[in-house]
């Protein structure tokens, strides 16, 4: 492993900093825009994402941005590509490289993430365009009799092969096994499935020879299903998540950056803050605990922007407010 993988992974989880996930695929960004009554176009996607990336002072809280393929080649109003412009601000460019979660053959209701074919060449091209870290998201659904062993293992294997290819290309892999919050399962079930998925992922990473010092883990929190009648409170989510990660994530991993996965923005901040406060009480954690939020960083900004250039400043202010709150939470210093 090169030193640069390790130093980039560490820079992404530097104290007070976390990651903005802005890598929504075409259908997903169209859904987000539709929620504010805006039609998705190339120019609006460029302008909306630029609003977030170029927000004045964001680099105090944001270490890296995950982009979708289209965004890497788009330009700021001043004519620089987004990776070039972010580099000048001290923000590292990341790229989503999976090609989506597809139905897993023979396993109704389950998915496996695709995108390994041709990945070596795509990674080299993204490196040339400025990407220094990447993301691959596996999706695990909790339901009646699922997840299956087939689903958990197929996804772990793909994540590990992706991670090995990234490191070969000098790109830090962000390994994301997401156990979905959808469903009415309780927190115990989320804990059991998350533990299982993490165990399979780290077994596969070891098998493929991935250097843990040069990667980041992007997991879900251990949390009640959305439809659970007795949803666990903030302190319980924090304690269960930290305990689950201590059991399953080797100390060599420099950082764990959570996804928000449909939590409200304040909830996502409160959980992260509670975990870091708990870690401090426990005398410190083996890894940095930070954020790689999509919706929890963008929801308020998207609404304030509303698709209008006139609302740029309001959108940036809303984004910076969430970024600042999560920066504090990432240090365990957020006050409601
Ligand atoms: P959310 O925080 O909206 O879950 O998005 C993070 C992400 O990148 C999921 O892959």
Boltz pocket constraint, residues with backbone or C-beta under 6 A from the ligand:
constraints:
  - pocket:
      binder: B
      contacts: [[A, 21], [A, 137], [A, 176], [A, 258], [A, 259], [A, 260], [A, 261], [A, 262], [A, 292], [A, 293], [A, 294], [A, 295], [A, 296]]
      max_distance: 6.0
